[in-house]
């Protein structure tokens, strides 16, 4: 069992950035993962008095599939966010400045105009918080063997990126991760405890490259396996560095 890829998603709903290695911190998500979210006008999230809110309070792939046509590149050292369309930069801003934030907000409000969630839209962050789908700070693990087994039902390739996982794992039997809840994993120099399986929504049916809803994966999971689960959440119990190629062992 090894780590095949490490992904983090700086902006909720937008594209991933790959890492070759990362230092995990106890009780935290991957650094910079879901650091930002895109607020819509009907949201109940109050940046002045922040509290965890369900993903419906922000732009999300489940409802706003056009997000998949944008790439996000965030540089934490310079606090610069670049948005790309078809590989070309379409917006750039230093988000630690009011002007930089405004440039990003104006682009998002124009580009995402017509989405089901009402605009205008605003990029938000909450220091020390990650805009994940669950209140717990967790790392998400995807078994590539399970994704491959899903392809047997769909009879078509399934991009693992659809499941927006942090650690993509290779060398496991399909669906082996379903039995990990309550168990600990040693990965590289870190130790994690699996606490929950990941129930999937229609976001996985959106093509991560084109933004089209092109695969009925919820139906495929139900018909092929009798559930709509793919992947697990784990808490970082012991801090340490993990890298692509590192092995995993079950405790």
C-alpha positions in Angstrom: 0.0 0.0 0.0 1.5 3.3 -1.1 0.6 7.0 -1.6 0.1 7.5 -5.4 -0.7 11.2 -5.2 -1.2 14.0 -2.8 -3.7 16.7 -3.6 -5.0 19.8 -1.9 -7.7 22.2 -3.0 -7.0 25.8 -2.1 -10.5 27.1 -3.1 -13.5 25.0 -2.3 -15.1 23.8 -5.5 -12.1 24.6 -7.7 -9.2 22.5 -9.0 -6.5 20.7 -7.0 -2.8 21.4 -6.7 -0.5 18.4 -6.5 2.3 17.9 -3.9 5.2 15.5 -3.8 5.4 15.7 0.0 3.6 17.5 2.8 4.0 17.9 6.6 0.8 16.9 8.3 -0.1 18.6 11.6 -2.0 16.8 14.4 -5.7 17.8 14.3 -5.4 19.7 11.1 -6.2 19.3 7.4 -3.5 19.4 4.7 -1.9 22.9 4.8 -4.0 25.4 2.6 -6.6 22.7 1.8 -10.0 24.4 1.3 -8.6 27.6 2.8 -11.0 29.7 0.7 -14.6 29.4 -0.3 -16.8 31.4 -2.7 -19.7 32.9 -0.9 -23.0 33.6 -2.6 -25.6 36.2 -1.8 -28.1 33.8 -0.1 -25.4 32.2 2.2 -25.9 32.1 5.9 -22.1 32.3 6.5 -21.2 35.5 8.4 -17.5 36.4 7.9 -17.7 38.7 10.9 -18.9 35.8 13.2 -17.7 32.7 11.4 -19.0 29.2 12.1 -19.0 26.0 10.1 -21.8 25.9 7.5 -22.9 23.2 5.0 -21.4 23.4 1.5 -24.7 24.8 0.1 -23.7 28.1 1.6 -20.9 28.4 -1.0 -20.4 27.8 -4.7 -20.0 24.0 -5.1 -19.7 21.5 -7.9 -22.8 19.6 -6.9 -24.9 22.7 -8.0 -22.4 25.0 -9.8 -20.6 22.7 -12.2 -19.1 25.6 -14.2 -16.6 25.8 -11.4 -14.8 22.8 -12.9 -13.8 24.9 -16.0 -11.6 27.0 -13.8 -8.2 26.1 -12.4 -6.9 27.7 -9.2 -3.2 28.2 -8.4 -2.5 29.6 -5.0 1.0 30.7 -3.8 0.9 31.0 0.0 4.2 32.8 0.2 3.0 35.7 -1.9 -0.7 35.3 -1.0 -1.4 35.3 -4.7 -4.4 33.5 -6.3 -4.4 32.9 -10.0 -7.5 31.6 -11.8 -7.0 30.0 -15.2 -9.4 29.0 -18.0 -8.2 26.4 -20.6 -4.7 26.9 -19.2 -4.7 30.7 -19.6 -4.8 33.1 -16.7 -8.1 35.0 -16.5 -7.8 36.6 -13.0 -5.0 37.3 -10.6 -4.9 39.0 -7.2 -3.0 39.3 -4.0 -5.7 38.2 -1.7 -4.1 39.8 1.3 -5.0 43.2 -0.2 -8.5 44.7 -0.8 -7.6 45.4 -4.4 -6.5 41.8 -5.1 -9.6 40.4 -3.4 -11.8 42.7 -5.5 -10.2 41.6 -8.7 -11.0 37.9 -7.9 -14.5 38.7 -6.7 -15.3 40.7 -9.8 -14.1 38.0 -12.1 -16.0 35.3 -10.2 -19.2 37.3 -10.2 -19.0 37.8 -14.0 -17.9 34.3 -14.9 -20.3 32.4 -12.7 -23.3 34.7 -13.5 -26.4 32.6 -14.1 -25.5 29.9 -11.5 -28.3 28.6 -9.4 -26.8 30.3 -6.3 -27.4 34.1 -6.6 -24.5 36.5 -7.1 -22.5 38.5 -6.6 -19.9 36.2 -5.3 -17.1 36.8 -2.8 -14.0 34.9 -1.9 -13.8 34.3 1.9 -11.4 32.8 4.4 -11.5 32.1 8.1 -8.2 31.9 9.7 -7.5 28.5 11.1 -10.5 27.0 9.4 -10.9 24.8 6.3 -14.2 25.0 4.3 -14.6 21.2 4.2 -17.9 19.3 3.8 -17.8 18.2 7.4 -17.1 20.2 10.6 -14.2 17.9 11.5 -10.7 18.8 10.4 -9.7 15.7 8.4 -7.6 14.3 5.6 -9.6 12.4 2.9 -8.2 9.1 1.5 -9.2 7.6 -1.8 -8.5 4.0 -2.7 -7.6 3.8 -6.4 -8.6 0.2 -6.4 -12.1 1.1 -5.5 -12.2 3.7 -8.3 -10.9 1.1 -10.7 -13.7 -1.4 -9.6 -16.3 1.3 -10.2 -15.1 1.4 -13.8 -16.2 -2.2 -14.1 -19.8 -0.9 -13.5 -19.5 2.2 -15.6 -17.6 0.4 -18.5 -15.8 3.7 -18.9 -12.7 5.4 -17.3 -13.4 7.2 -14.1 -10.9 10.0 -13.2 -10.1 9.7 -9.4 -9.9 13.5 -9.2 -13.7 13.4 -9.3 -13.6 12.3 -5.7 -11.5 15.3 -4.6 -9.3 13.3 -2.2 -6.2 14.5 -0.4 -4.3 11.2 -0.4 -4.8 8.8 -3.3 -3.8 5.2 -2.3 -2.5 2.4 -4.5 -2.0 -1.3 -3.9 -5.2 -2.0 -2.0 -8.0 -4.4 -2.7 -11.2 -2.6 -3.9 -13.2 -1.2 -1.0 -10.8 -2.4 1.6 -10.9 1.1 3.1 -14.5 0.6 4.1 -13.2 -1.6 6.9 -10.8 1.0 8.3 -13.2 3.0 10.4 -11.8 3.1 13.9 -8.4 1.9 12.9 -5.1 3.8 12.7 -2.8 4.1 9.7 0.9 4.8 9.7 1.8 6.8 6.6 5.3 8.0 6.2 6.1 9.8 9.4 2.5 10.5 10.4 -0.2 8.5 12.1 -3.9 8.9 11.2 -7.1 7.5 12.6 -10.0 6.8 10.2 -13.3 7.9 11.6 -15.8 8.1 8.8 -16.6 6.8 5.3 -17.4 9.5 2.7 -20.9 9.6 1.4 -21.0 11.0 -2.2 -23.2 13.5 -3.9 -23.7 14.5 -7.5 -20.5 16.5 -7.5 -18.6 13.4 -8.6 -20.7 13.3 -11.8 -19.1 16.5 -13.0 -16.2 16.0 -15.4 -13.2 17.7 -13.6 -11.8 18.9 -17.0 -14.9 20.0 -19.0 -17.5 20.8 -16.3 -20.0 18.6 -18.0 -22.3 16.2 -16.0 -21.2 13.2 -18.0 -21.4 10.2 -15.7 -24.2 8.8 -13.6 -21.8 7.8 -10.8 -24.3 7.9 -8.0 -26.5 5.4 -9.8 -23.5 3.3 -10.7 -22.4 3.1 -7.0 -26.0 2.2 -5.9 -26.5 -0.4 -8.6 -23.0 -1.9 -8.5 -22.3 -1.9 -4.8 -25.5 -1.0 -2.9 -24.1 2.3 -1.4 -22.9 5.7 -2.4 -19.6 5.7 -0.5 -16.1 6.2 -1.9 -13.2 7.1 0.4 -12.7 7.7 4.1 -11.9 10.6 6.4 -9.0 10.4 8.8 -7.8 12.6 11.6 -4.1 13.3 11.9 -3.1 11.9 15.3 0.7 12.1 15.1 2.3 14.9 13.0 4.8 13.9 10.4 5.8 14.2 6.8 4.3 12.1 4.1 5.4 11.8 0.5 4.3 10.2 -2.8 5.6 6.7 -2.7 5.5 6.3 1.0 4.0 3.1 2.3 1.0 2.6 4.6 0.5 0.1 7.4 -2.6 -0.6 9.4 -2.6 -0.5 13.2 
